[in-house]
Amino acid sequence: LESGMRLHRQFLPIWQRINTRLNFSKVLAIGADRKVRSSIVITIYRKADMLLVQLSELAEFLERAAVEVIVVLNEVENAAVLVEEVTAFCQIHAISISLYSCSGNSGFSAGNNFGASVARGDVLVFMNPDVFPPLDNAEGALGFLLSDPGDGLHGAMLYYGDGLLMHSGMYVVQDLAFHTNGSTAKPLRVEHFGKGLTLDIDADKKAVSRAIAAIPKQICIPSAALWKIRKKQFAKLGGLSTDYIYAYYEDAAFGLDALEAGVPILIDTSARWIHMEGVGKSMPPHVRSFMWLNRSYFSMRYAGN
């Protein structure tokens, strides 16, 4: 843990210098004159294979709702081809969508922060590129994209492709690690509530509500795979921290900061989405290394809270 903290302190200034040199260019804007209430921000790293599939699943909703889609491309392969494909898609489906290409890899936080900065909607919906509404019962899922979270931070229920529960929010626990020299450390770990439980996506809504109501207190914070917050509230909280290199732990940090600021947090049990985790993004070995550095920083930042 100590080594991770030292390495993070060494890498962070480099990461910050990289980010200050990056810029975002608008490469496509369709339906920009359309009035919107909500903005869906999707940040994609390298692989954009799932974007058109995702847009197809949401197309009917996006055509009739006052919603725009903002896609931030981080080092996406064949971005020019993607622009052509989305343009062709919009000739069939009248949606409001903008694509922005980053000159490098801004990471998850900076990418989403930029998307939020150019959003026209009062409500921001942050969505991973591998999240889809269920085929048979999408009403509650799509309603999540329109409802106003007020001053709160709202998350959704996420399920595996086979319909079993992935999780209903995240929480933080503390481990006890023993080093070979006899010293100890207490790294923090982010866990996902209900992960692996056999609660089907088609389960009775009352049963789900009773199960969650039985939890002594709300211990969960939403996953940024799909959450929503008012744009003003997001800005007030300072956006996602860019102290986390590339990605991971920034959404847990944002949730903890929101809790500390007294922001109401809610997991919407009526909003059930399929999360094809890992399908829409690549995971190079160096990113896994930075995950550990981010965990070390996260542990240092929130230890004792």
C-alpha positions in Angstrom: 0.0 0.0 0.0 2.8 2.4 0.9 4.5 1.7 -2.4 1.2 2.3 -4.3 0.9 5.7 -2.5 4.4 6.7 -3.4 4.0 5.7 -7.0 0.7 7.6 -7.2 2.4 10.7 -6.0 5.1 10.3 -8.7 2.6 9.6 -11.5 0.0 12.2 -10.6 1.9 15.3 -11.8 2.7 13.5 -15.1 -1.0 12.6 -15.5 -2.0 16.2 -14.7 0.4 17.6 -17.3 -0.9 15.2 -19.9 -4.5 16.2 -19.2 -3.7 19.9 -19.5 -2.3 19.4 -23.0 -5.3 17.5 -24.3 -8.2 19.1 -26.1 -11.7 18.0 -27.3 -12.9 18.6 -30.8 -16.5 18.5 -31.9 -16.7 16.0 -34.8 -20.4 15.7 -35.1 -23.5 17.6 -34.0 -27.0 16.6 -35.0 -30.2 18.0 -33.6 -28.3 20.7 -31.7 -31.3 23.1 -32.0 -33.6 20.7 -30.2 -34.7 21.6 -26.7 -33.6 19.1 -24.1 -34.2 18.5 -20.4 -31.7 15.7 -19.9 -28.2 15.0 -21.3 -26.8 11.5 -21.6 -23.0 11.5 -21.4 -21.2 8.4 -22.7 -17.4 8.3 -22.5 -15.7 5.7 -24.6 -12.2 4.4 -24.5 -10.7 2.8 -27.7 -13.6 0.4 -28.6 -16.8 1.9 -29.8 -18.3 -1.4 -31.1 -21.3 -1.2 -28.8 -22.4 2.4 -29.4 -24.6 1.8 -32.4 -26.1 -1.2 -30.7 -26.8 0.9 -27.7 -28.3 3.8 -29.7 -30.5 1.3 -31.6 -31.9 0.0 -28.3 -32.6 3.6 -27.2 -33.6 5.0 -30.6 -37.4 5.0 -30.2 -37.1 6.7 -26.8 -34.5 9.2 -27.9 -36.7 10.2 -30.9 -39.6 11.3 -28.7 -37.9 12.4 -25.5 -36.3 15.8 -24.8 -32.9 14.1 -24.4 -29.6 14.6 -26.1 -26.7 12.2 -26.3 -23.1 13.4 -25.8 -20.4 10.9 -26.7 -16.8 11.6 -25.7 -14.2 9.6 -27.7 -10.9 8.7 -26.0 -8.4 7.2 -28.4 -11.3 5.5 -30.2 -10.1 3.4 -33.2 -11.5 4.4 -36.6 -13.3 7.5 -35.1 -13.9 8.9 -38.6 -15.7 5.7 -39.6 -17.8 5.9 -36.4 -18.8 9.5 -37.3 -20.0 8.3 -40.7 -22.0 5.4 -39.1 -23.6 7.7 -36.5 -24.5 10.2 -39.3 -26.2 7.4 -41.3 -28.0 6.2 -38.2 -29.4 9.7 -37.6 -30.8 9.8 -41.2 -33.1 7.0 -40.0 -33.6 8.0 -36.4 -34.2 11.7 -35.6 -32.2 12.0 -32.4 -30.0 14.7 -30.9 -26.4 13.6 -30.6 -23.0 15.2 -30.5 -19.6 13.4 -30.7 -16.4 14.9 -29.3 -12.9 13.4 -30.0 -10.1 13.9 -27.5 -6.6 14.4 -28.7 -5.5 11.6 -26.4 -6.8 9.6 -23.5 -8.3 12.0 -21.0 -9.4 9.2 -18.7 -12.9 8.6 -17.3 -13.2 11.6 -15.0 -12.0 14.3 -17.4 -14.0 12.8 -20.3 -17.2 12.8 -18.3 -16.5 16.2 -16.9 -16.0 17.6 -20.4 -19.3 16.0 -21.5 -21.0 17.6 -18.5 -19.6 21.0 -19.4 -21.1 21.0 -22.9 -24.4 19.4 -21.9 -27.5 21.5 -22.5 -29.8 19.6 -20.2 -30.5 20.4 -16.6 -30.1 16.7 -15.6 -27.0 14.8 -16.4 -27.2 11.0 -17.0 -23.8 9.3 -17.0 -23.9 6.0 -18.9 -21.3 3.4 -19.8 -21.2 2.3 -23.4 -22.2 -1.3 -22.4 -25.5 -0.5 -20.6 -28.9 -1.5 -22.1 -32.5 -1.4 -21.1 -34.1 -4.9 -20.7 -35.9 -6.1 -23.8 -39.2 -7.1 -22.2 -39.7 -4.4 -19.6 -38.0 -1.2 -20.5 -40.5 1.2 -19.0 -38.9 1.7 -15.6 -35.4 1.8 -17.1 -36.2 4.5 -19.6 -38.2 6.5 -17.1 -35.0 6.8 -15.1 -33.5 8.8 -17.9 -36.3 11.4 -17.7 -37.1 11.8 -14.0 -35.6 14.7 -12.1 -33.2 13.6 -9.2 -33.8 16.9 -7.4 -30.7 17.7 -5.3 -29.8 14.1 -5.1 -27.5 11.5 -6.8 -29.5 8.6 -8.2 -28.4 5.3 -9.4 -30.0 2.3 -11.1 -30.1 -1.5 -10.5 -27.7 -3.3 -12.8 -28.1 -6.9 -14.0 -26.0 -9.4 -15.9 -26.9 -10.4 -19.4 -28.6 -13.5 -18.1 -31.0 -11.3 -16.0 -29.4 -12.0 -12.6 -28.5 -9.2 -10.3 -25.1 -7.6 -10.8 -25.5 -5.1 -8.0 -27.6 -2.4 -6.6 -25.0 0.1 -5.7 -21.5 0.2 -4.1 -20.1 0.4 -0.6 -16.7 0.7 0.9 -15.0 -1.7 3.3 -11.6 -1.8 4.9 -9.2 -4.7 4.6 -6.2 -5.6 6.8 -3.1 -6.3 4.9 0.1 -7.9 6.3 3.5 -7.2 4.8 6.4 -9.6 4.8 8.3 -7.3 7.2 5.6 -7.7 9.8 3.9 -4.3 9.3 0.2 -3.9 8.5 -1.9 -1.6 6.3 -5.6 -1.0 5.9 -6.5 -0.5 2.2 -10.0 0.3 1.3 -12.0 -1.8 -1.1 -15.1 -1.0 -3.1 -17.7 -3.7 -3.1 -21.0 -4.1 -5.0 -24.1 -4.7 -3.0 -26.0 -7.8 -3.9 -23.5 -9.0 -6.5 -24.2 -12.5 -7.6 -27.6 -12.8 -5.8 -30.3 -14.7 -7.7 -32.6 -11.7 -7.9 -33.9 -11.8 -11.5 -34.5 -8.6 -13.5 -38.2 -9.7 -13.8 -38.6 -10.1 -10.1 -41.7 -8.5 -8.5 -41.1 -4.8 -7.8 -42.6 -5.0 -4.3 -40.3 -7.9 -3.4 -37.3 -5.9 -4.5 -38.4 -2.9 -2.5 -39.0 -5.0 0.6 -35.6 -6.6 0.3 -33.8 -3.2 0.0 -36.0 -1.7 2.7 -34.8 -4.4 5.1 -31.3 -3.0 5.0 -30.8 -1.1 8.3 -29.6 2.0 6.5 -28.7 3.2 3.1 -25.1 2.0 2.7 -24.9 2.1 -1.0 -23.6 4.8 -3.4 -24.4 4.6 -7.1 -22.1 3.2 -9.8 -21.2 5.7 -12.6 -22.0 2.9 -15.0 -25.4 4.6 -14.8 -26.3 7.4 -12.5 -27.9 10.9 -12.8 -27.6 14.2 -11.1 -28.5 17.8 -11.8 -25.9 19.7 -13.7 -25.7 22.4 -11.1 -25.3 19.9 -8.3 -22.5 18.1 -10.3 -20.7 21.3 -10.7 -21.2 22.3 -7.1 -19.5 19.0 -6.0 -16.6 19.8 -8.3 -17.3 17.0 -10.8 -15.3 13.8 -10.9 -11.9 14.0 -9.4 -9.1 13.8 -12.0 -6.6 12.6 -9.3 -7.5 9.1 -10.3 -5.3 8.0 -13.2 -7.2 6.8 -16.3 -10.1 5.3 -14.5 -11.5 3.4 -11.4 -12.4 4.6 -7.9 -13.4 8.1 -9.1 -17.2 7.3 -8.9 -16.8 5.8 -5.4 -14.9 9.0 -4.4 -17.6 11.2 -5.8 -20.3 9.2 -4.0 -18.4 9.5 -0.6 -17.9 13.3 -1.2 -21.6 13.6 -2.0 -22.6 11.8 1.2 -20.2 14.0 3.2 -21.9 17.1 1.6 -25.3 15.8 2.7 -26.5 15.1 -0.9 -29.4 12.6 -0.8 -28.5 9.3 -2.5 -30.9 6.9 -3.9 -30.8 3.6 -5.7 -33.9 3.5 -7.9 -35.2 -0.1 -7.7 -37.6 0.5 -10.6 -34.8 1.3 -13.0 -33.3 -2.0 -14.1 -30.6 -2.1 -16.7 -28.5 -4.8 -18.3 -24.8 -4.1 -17.9 -22.6 -6.1 -20.2 -19.5 -5.3 -18.1 -16.3 -5.2 -20.0 -17.8 -5.7 -23.4 -17.6 -2.0 -24.4 -14.1 -1.3 -23.2 -10.6 -2.7 -23.4 -8.4 -3.4 -20.4 -4.7 -3.0 -21.2 -2.2 -4.4 -18.6 -1.0 -0.9 -17.6 -4.6 0.2 -16.8 -4.8 -2.7 -14.2 -1.6 -1.3 -12.7 -3.1 2.1 -12.3 -6.2 0.6 -10.8 -4.0 -0.4 -7.8 -2.4 3.1 -7.6 -5.9 4.6 -7.6 -6.9 2.2 -4.9 -3.9 3.3 -2.8 -4.8 6.9 -3.3 -8.4 6.3 -2.5 -7.4 4.5 0.7 -5.2 7.3 1.7 -7.8 9.9 0.9 -10.7 8.3 2.8 -9.1 6.2 5.5 -10.8 7.0 8.8 -13.9 8.7 7.2 
